[in-house]
Amino acid sequence: MTRACINKILLTSKKTEKAEENIGLMQKAKAKMDQKKNERVRDPLEPGIQESFIKYKVAVDRTVKSVKKDVLKGKEVVVNIKDKRINAVDKGKPYALKETVLPRAKLKRQPGVPTNSTDVRNTGVHKVLALDMTEAPRDADAIGQFGKAAMVPSDKEQEVRNRWNEGHFNVYLSDQIPVDRAIPDTRPHTCSESVVHDDLPTTSVIFCFVDEVWSTLLRSVHSVLNRSPPHLLKEIILVDDFSSKEYLKNPLDVYMSQFPKVRIVRLKERQGLIRARLAGAAIAKGDVLTFLDSHIECNVGWLEPLLERVYIDRRKVACPVIDVISDKDMSYALVDNFQRGVFKWPLVFWWRRLSEEVIKKNHMKASDPIRCPIMAGGLFSIDKKYFYELGSYDPGLDVWGGENMEISFKIWMCGGEIEIIPCSRVGHIFRGANPYKFPKDRQKTVERNLARVAEVWLDEYKDLFYGHGYYHLLDRSVIDIGNLTDQIELRKKLKCKSFKWYLDNVYPDMVAPLVKAEGLVFNRGVRKCLALQKGSLAFEICDLSKLNQHFNYTWMRHVRQKDVCLTAQDKGSSLAMQPCDNTKPQLRWLHKVSNSALVEHLVTELASQRLCLEAGALGDRMQLKRCEPTSPYQKWQFTHYRAE
């Protein structure tokens, strides 16, 4: 026997001894976990515990068998008993089961029922479960795996362009990416060490969709199933808002039939996102409703931090941080932890980062919950009973748009809170265009919804909404925003606070002056100020102490004193003061219009030809004249300008 053969035998013997040692360690680890399982206190009130353990046991048994095969094949096996992790390393391809932690089964209160701080302190806690379980091992070389950017082959670029409008993102790449791909853990590093209570409420996850892309819908569902603690996930409800795509009919039923927790609800006609969500909520069995868009990917540990905030206070509405999935290359990228949802006029949602001053002043950490004035609306968890106590969504809102404003104002002004939870991360495909079809005009549908919100919730600040745009809404004969009686009565019943309270306490950095300008109205030509004398207009020597010289220029473009407004008469060039009425165009005046040669003029919107308010040279009269950009008799100045 040669020396080389002897060395080969010795090396094989060492590998066999090492393999047997690793298998022994594996069996000890499994036995230790089984022993803990038998010691657990099981409560029949929590059926998800048994289901969770069965899935866990199957996963461990499957992993042990796989490891034995790997050992026999000479692959390296790593067993870490301390961390309860079982990983097989084969060219960088990790097994699906990364971490197994059994949930505890202590129920010291009825989930969803209000608790006080003592109740919360007396229950057990555990570290957030960073579950990521798949049916089969992932292929580390798969396109888009680990949230990496995917590349389009040059011969497929035309197909990408042809299919773009199917979802207004790169549908071709989405279809190439595994529906259960791995994504990077974007949570702040302290989140993995945070603890939550053992008896968190269960949740129903509700997806509403219409003609959603097959691969993104499946990826959304798989991300919830793979990364949610089974005992907390009561069900997944898919609400099909009358889709026309054939693959979303029987093929979807067949595919989802393999998941007992997935239910599909099909609406008989197009209802829109708002009513589709209400349909899903109506049949939900979980204690908490979790609404998600149908083109998302939930990250590890996403669910428990949301449910924890609802557990602490059932009036808290918890939103995950929304990471960005690129619409072009499907890459997954984290976003800033200190972003919050706000609005700008006229009720347009946008993101604004907390200032460094606020962060330092409040000693905020990256993992701290953030008070959010306006939720984005697509992803949030809310106690089911509280959702209905608030009156759910306004059923008068059509299709899509404005529902996030309505429910955000309702939550804050009626005693609740909205928080963004940085330890909960969900990726979302942000698209450049809205692919939804509207039964009626899209813009008018959204504006109509926002007008309903403004009329019910903004109080005297609704003029800011109208004043920033949406002129045609002022004419009720053009768009009927519907009956608001029920919503107004609901606000009274809930004893909700004023919108001014909301601005002062929830969104104090919002600039919301009730008027655009105020004070004396000075004419540059006659060097005197406008005054109201016994119901008629006149000129007087300017005097701030005289109240009859004080006017407001409102967001409705009115020149107003108390309840009367400057009015251009229907015929001729005469003027008068009449009772203010937001619907009458002859009461509206343009003033301080940017990029205009008439920036200091008061321009009437009544005539087909624009006319300007002009003072007589002797200061004895006022009239409407053809606009002259340089005429000092047509230039007017208010004492204070609150907004441009």
Summary of the structure (lengths in Angstrom):
residues: 644
radius of gyration: 31.9
end to end distance: 96.3
largest distance: 126.7
contacts: 2006
relative contact order: 0.07
helix: 34%
strand: 22%
